[in-house]
Amino acid sequence: MISPGFRQAFSFILVLTFAGSLFLAARLNADGFEAKRVAIQGTVKSERSWGRGRVVLLDSRDGRFVVHLPPSGLFREGEKIRVKGLVEPLGPHPGDPGFDEGTYWKARGVDGILRHAEAEPVKETSKGISWWRSLLRERVLKTMPPLMRGHLLAAWLGARDPDLARRHAVWGTSHLLAVSGLHVGIVVFLLFLVLPVRFFRLSIASSAMWLYVLIAGASSSALRAGLMLQTGFVGRWIGRPLAAVNTVSVAGLLLLLWRPWFFWDLGWQLSMLAAILLSSLHDLGAKRAWYLAPVLLWVCTAGLVSDAFGSVPVAGMAINFIAVPVFGVLLPAASLLALPALAGIPGGWLTAGAGEILFSAWAYIADLMAVLLPWEVVPSSVLNIFGVLLAAFLLLRAIGFRRISAAVFAGGITVCLTML
């Protein structure tokens, strides 16, 4: 028997899906511009090493551009620069084998690329989010010991220390260096603990959460986590029950409508897979399955990670049993211990050193576990298929499908996604 309102809801979803598909297709197939010489002025939003040189993301009145510079081309975030050169369209080719630079930058809101450009600083400086990010980065670099520095830069600014990133890759905990649901959740949880006025708690927490997401670099995983929590806040405001799977779906769809190139971005894929699996376990009420969450996450993401990096450490399954709860406590503690040194208080190096000892203890435990479990898994199509199949099955079970129906539909979803 069909429940009341089913036909109306089904028709609405069908029309919305069709309209959304047309919108996404039009954006993906939009014609680019002709290559042309330009002289533009803008603000450096971010900068990083890229191969043998460096790149900066430049926000200007004409759009956002990625500028390739020689290794000596060092500019600070928030700095205004003038650039001359040939700007070319990115020409993304989603799904092409190998690294697709066009799609990578399109997922970060870039309109064009300037290679071998001439850049010079402008005296004027913009004191926006990027300027504050640059100021905070300098303070952390000057005052923090190595492990504190690397972890705080990752958690606060979304920046990666290459040496620390290599160690986390060996441990299978690279996700801890990407601002995601863990970091955003910690911020909101702490805000809820300290905010005394219940009436304004959600609005203040919401504003502070988005400020943190912007300061941390607004990566796809951070935006997804922020949108999930914001959907939950809205549900609380209007008195609707919370379903974790619904918040993940809304967040993922909004991000794709904004930038459809996210679909081919590894960070977005891993973030969505992890969020779908954890939210499905939550909505299923499978308390015993939570103990297997690190294993399930490893299985679901191992195919993507091994394809991108050549292998995935088996030790990650064991280390993540303790890594997530440990970092849930360690990151707030390290942030608190870092404040005296950052503020220039005499003796602040003592508390910063205490934080370094905590991270060193963690590194010793993780290194030991990695030695005990030295195996790695290489790329495998079977691993890819099984990961997608498992995530799809759990998702369908969470939204009400019976086991057999969920298995059949999960198989269909896996076939469609592997053909993309």
N, C-alpha and C positions, 0 to 999 in steps of 0.2 A: 504494500500500500504506500502511495506517494504522500509524503508529509505535506501539510499546508505551506504554501509559499515556495515549494521546491522549483516549480516551473519558472516563476519570476526570477528567483535567485540564479537558476541555471542559465536563463536567457541573458541576464545582466552580466554574468561572468563570461559567457560566450562572446557577447558584443564587446566587452572590455578587452578581452584577450585579442580579438581580431583587430580592434583599433590600436592596441598597444603594439601588435606585431607590425602593422603598417607603419607606425611611427618609428619603430626601431629600424625597420628595413630602409626607410627614407633617410635616416641619419647615417646608417652605415654606408649607404651607397651615394651619399652626397658628393657632388663634384668638388674637387679641390681648386686652389688658385694656381695661376701660372707663377713660376719662379721669377723673382724680381729683386733688384738691388734696393736696399732700404737703409735709412739712418734713423734709428728709433732710440727713445730714451725711456727707461722704466726702472722698476725696483726689483732687486734680486730677492726672489722668494725662497730659494734654496740653492745650495751648491754642493758638489760632490766630485770625487774622482771618477773618471770614465775611461777605461782602457789606459792609454799612456798619457792622457790629458785630463781635463776637467770640463764639467758642464755646469751651467747655471740655468735655472728657470727664471725667466724674465717676464714680469707682468708690466704691460704697457697699455696705452690707449688703443693700440692697434690689435691687441690680443696677447696671448701668452706664448712665448717662444722658448725653445731650448737652444742655448748657445754653446757650441763646442769651442773650447779655448785650449791653448797650450798649458803644460804643467805650471808655468809661471803665472798663469792668469788667475790670481787669487782675489776673490771679492767676498765681502761679508754679506750675510743675509741682512736685508733691510737697507743695503747701500744702493744709491741711485747711480746707474751707469748709462753711458751713451754707446751704442753699438752700431757699426757699419758692416754691411756684408750682403751676401746673396741669401735670401730667405727662400726655402723650398717647402713644398707641401710634404706632409709626412707619408702619405700614400700607404696607409695600413693594409695589410693582407692577412686578416685573421685566419688562423688555422694552418698557415704555412709552416713547414718543418723548420726547426732551428729557431734562433732568437729573432723576433720581429721587432725591430726598434720602433717602427711607426706605431704599431699597436700598443707597445709599452708606454710610449709618451702620450698617445691619445687617451689612454686610461688615466692619465694625470692631467688632463685638460689642456694639453699643448696644441696650438694651432699650426705651428710651422717650426722649421729647424734652420739654424744658421751655422754653417761650417766655416772654419778658417776666418772667423770674424775678427774685426778690430774693435776692442772695447777699451773704454777709459772711464774713470770715475767722475762723477759730478759732485760738486761740493755739497749740494743739498742732500740731506738724509731724511728718509721717512721713518718716523717713530711708530710704526704699526706693529703687528704681531711678529713679523720677521725680525724687526730690530730688537724686540725683547727676547726672541729666541737666540739671536746672536749674542746678546749681552749675557744671558744665562749660560750659554755654552762656554763663553770665555771664563766666567767665574768657576764653573765646574772643572774646566781644564786646568786652571791655575791652582785650585785649592784641594782637589780630591786625589787620593792615591789611585793606582791603576784599576783595580776591580770595582771600587766605588764609582770611579769616573765612567767606566764603560757601561755599567748597569744603569746609572742615573741618566746618562745621556740617552740611552735607549728608552727608558721608562718616561722621562720627562719631555724629550724632544724628538723621539723616533729616530735618533742617529745611531749608527753602528760603528763600533770599534772593530777593525778587521781581526785583530788577534783574539778578542773575546768572542767574536762571531765564529771563528774556527773552533774554539773550545766547545761552544754550545752545539756546533754541528756534530762534533764527535760524540757528545752526550745525547744527541737527538732532542735537544730542547731549544732549538732556534726560535720557536714560536714565542719564547719568553722575552726575546729581544724585540719583537714586533708589538707595537701598541695595539691591543685587542680587547676582547671582552674582559679578560682578567684585570687589566690595568684600569679600564673605564669602570668596571664593577667595584674595584677597590676604592676609587675616588668617590663614587656615589655612596658606597657603604660608610666611609668615614664621614662624609657630609651628613648623612642621616644620623650618625652617632652624636655629632657636635651641634647640629641645628636644634635649638630648643623650642622654636615656635612651629607647631605642627601645621598651622594654616598655610604658612608660606614655605613649608619644607620642600614640596615638590617643585615649585617654581624656582626657588633658589638653587636646589640641587640640579635642576635642568639647565639653568643658565651657567652654573659653574662647570657642569659636565661638558657643555659645548665649548666653553673657553679652554678647558684642558685638551679637548680633541683638536682644536685649532693650534694651540701651542705645541702639541705633540706631532704636528705635521699633517693632520687630516688624511691619514692613509686609508685605504679601502677597508681594512679590518677595523680601524678605529671608528670610521663613519658607520659601518655596519653595526658595531656595538652601541654607538650612540643612538642610532635610529631605533634599534631594538628597545633600549631602555626608554627612549622618548615615547614610543608606542605604548609601552607599559604605563608610563606616567599619564598619557592621555586617557587610557582605559580607566585608571584610577580616578581621574578627574570627572569622567562622565559615568562612573559607577559600573563599568563593564568588567566581567571576570577576565583574568589574564590567562592566555594560552601561549606558551613559549613558541610553539611552531608558527603561530600566526604572526608573532612579532618578527621572527626570522624572515618569513615570507614577505612581509611588508617592507622590511629593510632591504632585502635583496632586490625586489622589484623596483623600488624607488631609486636605488643606485643604478640599476640597468637602464631605467628610463632617462636618468640624468647623463650617464656615460655608458652606453652599451658596450664599449670596448673593455669594461671591467670583466666581461664574461671570459675573456682570454687571458686575464691577468692572474698570475699564480697566487699572489697574495689574496686576491678576492676569492679564488676557488678554494684555497685551503681554509680561509676564514669561514666561508659559507658551509663547507663540508663539516667542519668542527661544530659550528653553531647548530646545524640541522641535526647532527647526531645527538648532541647534548640536550637540545630542546625536545627532541623526540623521547629520549629517556626520561626527561622530566615529566612530559605530558602522559607518558605511559604509566607513570608511578612505579617504575621498576626499580625499587630501592636496592635490590641485590645486584642489579646490572651496573649500578654506579661503581662498584668495585672493579668492574671490567672496563670502565670507561677509557682508561689509558690504552688498553689493548685494542679496543674498538676504534679509537681515534687513530692509532698507529696503522691498523689495517686499512681504514678508509682513506688515509692520506699518503700511505707509503708509495703508492703508484705514482702520484704526482711529484712527490719529493724526489724519488729515485730517477724519474725521467728528467727532472730539472738539474739535479746535482750528481748524477751518476750512480748513487747508492744511498741507502738509508740504514743507519745503525740499528741493530736489534736491541741494543742496550736502551734505546729510547723508551721501549715498552716498560722496562723496569724502573728506570730513573724517573719517568713522569708520574709514577705512583706517589712519589714524595715531592717532586719538583714543584707542582702546582700549589699544594698547600704550604710548602716551605716559602715559596716566593710571595704567596699571599700575605705572609707575615714579614718576610725579609725586606721587601720593597718599601712598605710604609716605615718600617724601623730604620732602614738606611736613609730614607728621605728625612726623617726626623733627626738622625744623627749628623746629617750633612749640614743642617741649617746653621749651627754656630760658626763653622768655618766659612760658609758662603756669606754670612753677615759680617765677617771680619772680627768676630768676638775673640779676644785673646784666649788661647788654649783650645780653640775649636778643632785643631788638628787631633786632639785626643779623642773626641767623639767620632771624627772621621776615621781615625785609626781603628776604633772599635768596630765600625761598620766594615772596614777592610778585613778584619779578623773573621767576621761572620761570613763574608763572601768567600774567604780563603777556606774556611771549614767546609762550606758547601762544595767548593771546587775539589777538595780532597776526596769527599765522599763520592762525587760524580765521577771523578777520574778512576777511583777504585772500582766502581760498578762497571765502568766502560772497559776496564782491563779484564774483569771477570766475564764479561759478555762481549767479546771482540768481533763478533760476526757482523757482516753487512749483507743487505739484500740488494741485488742489482735490478735494473728496470725489467719489468715483465708485464706483458699485456694481460696475463691472468690476474696479476695483482691489481691492475687498474680496474678490470671488469668486476672483480669481487668487491673492491672497495666501493664502487658506485652502486652495485647491487645491494650491498649491506645497508648503505646509507638510505637508499630509496625504500628498501623494505621497512626499516625502522620508521621512516617518515610516514609511510602509508599506514602502518600499524598505529602510529600516534594520532592520526586524523580519523581513525575508526574502521579501517579495512580489516576484514578477517584475514587469518594467516594465509590461506590458499590464494585469495584474491590479491592480497598484498604481494605475494611472491610472483604471481603472474604479471601484474602491472609493473612491479619493480624490474622484471626481466625486459619488458617493453621499453621502459624508460632508459635502462642501461644500453639497449641496442641503439636507441635514438641518439643518446649522448656520445657513444663511441663512434658513431658515424659522422659526427660534426667535425 
